[in-house]
């Protein structure tokens, strides 16, 4: 047991000051650590990250290529298909952005530049054939694969739900693309 009368008052005051400073330092450290932790990027499962990249790119490519088709094609069936895809895919992109967690970057416009370049300078029948084969058929297959993979393997429930809601539209686009290819006497790959 320590007697207060034998401990100089200056030592007691110094010890109290040190304890006070340590308390203030630990509180300040905890306060500065909290914002740093909350600004860390959101970590998604690899399947969800793949879906965001592949799914949004497939949809953006379809949408942008459809806009090109509306301007370049003279075929009314192809133009009608392109207009439908453009409108539907804009809604799908918005739904994916709304479904993603806060802090997750969902590209709004990240189309596959190679696909767009393959059709950009074509006109007439050459444009129609290339658009149907490379964009309508092959592009919709990519979109289907991305959305089906998210439904099967994704971990983020909101993204999976958005994929489930969008899948019937993408399946309908693919069926329309197959029908369009058949009417234009182009080969249709079985899925």
Buried (B, 14 or more C-beta within 10 A) or exposed (E): EEEEEEEEEEEEEEEEEEEEEEEEEEEEEEEEEEEEEEEEEEEBEEBBBBBBBBBBBBBBBBBBBBBBBBEBBEBEBBBEBBBBBBEBBBEBBEBBBEBBEEEBEBBEEBBBEEBBEBBEEBEEEEBBBBBBBBBBBBBBBBBBBBBBBBBEBBEBEBBBBBBBEBBEBBBBBBEBBBEBBEEBEBEBEEE
